[in-house]
Amino acid sequence: MVADPNAFSPLRFCVAPMLEWTDRHCRFFHRLLSKRARLYTEMVAAPALFYGDAKRLLDYDAFEHPVALQIGGSDIRQLVHATKLAQQWGYDEINLNCGCPSERVQNGSFGACLMKTPVLVADCIRAMRNAARIPVTVKHRIGVDDTTDYAFVRDFVGALAAAGCDTFIVHARSAILAGLSPKENRTIPPLRYETARQLQHDFPDCRFILNGGLTEWTAIHEALHHKSSSLCGVMVGRWAYHDPYMLAQVDRRLFDTVLPSPSRREVLENYIGYVRTMLERGVALRTMVRHILGLYHGQPRGRLFRRYLSDANNLKRNSAEVIIDALNVVERN
Ligand SMILES: Cc1cc2nc3c(=O)[nH]c(=O)nc-3n(C[C@H](O)[C@H](O)[C@H](O)COP(=O)(O)O)c2cc1C
């Protein structure tokens, strides 16, 4: 059998950075489902890190590794500061957001609008790479507004590759900066996976991770084993969040793991231990429970589980027993 050169790529499967979703509790829960997936933080704004409470923004549990910090910004001094902090905090990677289309982000001059200023982004990447040893990666789109020709994204990637960036996460849609909400920007601009494949073909020394609209194993398999140009990895966002038990299949399907996947019950029992510790530290049950609502997605009584854990009166108890009760609701014989 021919060895698969991508078999051990650390970015073979990534869970996307998602604001207000992939917080530390979510990542801890996801890590109980997959040991190998690379997890990304929500985007942290570089100015917030520069002027604000770094500990609150960066703290996480060592169990979450491998975990990448996603940063938003374009001020070199702030990005260098963020990179040093990311290394100090033990993050496995720092990822620069060049794909987020929200207006708030555009005003701060970061996100997808940065694709229009590749020279500036290349300077940022160079400075970040010089500031620390951890890998510096970029997440970007394939076009901005009306500029959707391949040369645009090719030149953007080319400028960053020349600055030393060798890993690109490609959300394979354009970003429409005026007129579409961030949510619409994740559904309306058409997906063009072939652009990511073309980039991989044109920059063979770089790694391209495909993101956007992956909701089936067959699509993931196709991305990783395409006949003309295979990609080094995939990043999944909404599917993993809404149906997190898909993550329990990642290690066996995409890595060399032979251990059986954990059952939903095992995952929950371990998460309950974590929840108890966090409750003692004053974290509200509600903020930890919201990430697990989809664990029984598509299962008998899965809706009862979700409903039980969404009920304000149950959440008011602010006790880990609420999750045990939900488990009994969904798994009663
Ligand atoms: C609620 C939500 C928040 C998001 N926040 C971020 C973010 O902070 N940084 C980022 O680069 N992308 C963000 N995204 C985009 C995702 O990372 C991903 O690119 C997008 O959802 C497409 O992947 P999917 O189709 O697998 O969900 C967010 C997406 C969602 C649904």
The ligand as a Gaussian input file, in Angstrom:
#p B3LYP/6-31G(d) Opt

LIG

0 1
 C      -21.306000      31.771000      14.284000
 C      -20.096000      31.867000      13.386000
 C      -19.034000      32.665000      13.778000
 C      -17.887000      32.751000      12.951000
 N      -16.812000      33.437000      13.402000
 C      -15.656000      33.413000      12.694000
 C      -14.452000      33.940000      13.224000
 O      -14.387000      34.418000      14.360000
 N      -13.331000      33.887000      12.440000
 C      -13.354000      33.326000      11.186000
 O      -12.320000      33.290000      10.506000
 N      -14.476000      32.806000      10.671000
 C      -15.610000      32.797000      11.413000
 N      -16.720000      32.170000      10.927000
 C      -16.652000      31.484000       9.623000
 C      -16.225000      30.032000       9.813000
 O      -14.930000      29.944000      10.373000
 C      -16.246000      29.283000       8.474000
 O      -15.306000      29.897000       7.603000
 C      -17.625000      29.309000       7.806000
 O      -18.643000      29.007000       8.737000
 C      -17.670000      28.315000       6.650000
 O      -17.446000      27.001000       7.098000
 P      -18.673000      25.953000       7.311000
 O      -19.489000      25.975000       6.068000
 O      -18.011000      24.634000       7.564000
 O      -19.469000      26.456000       8.498000
 C      -17.853000      32.069000      11.720000
 C      -18.936000      31.286000      11.345000
 C      -20.049000      31.165000      12.167000
 C      -21.199000      30.263000      11.755000

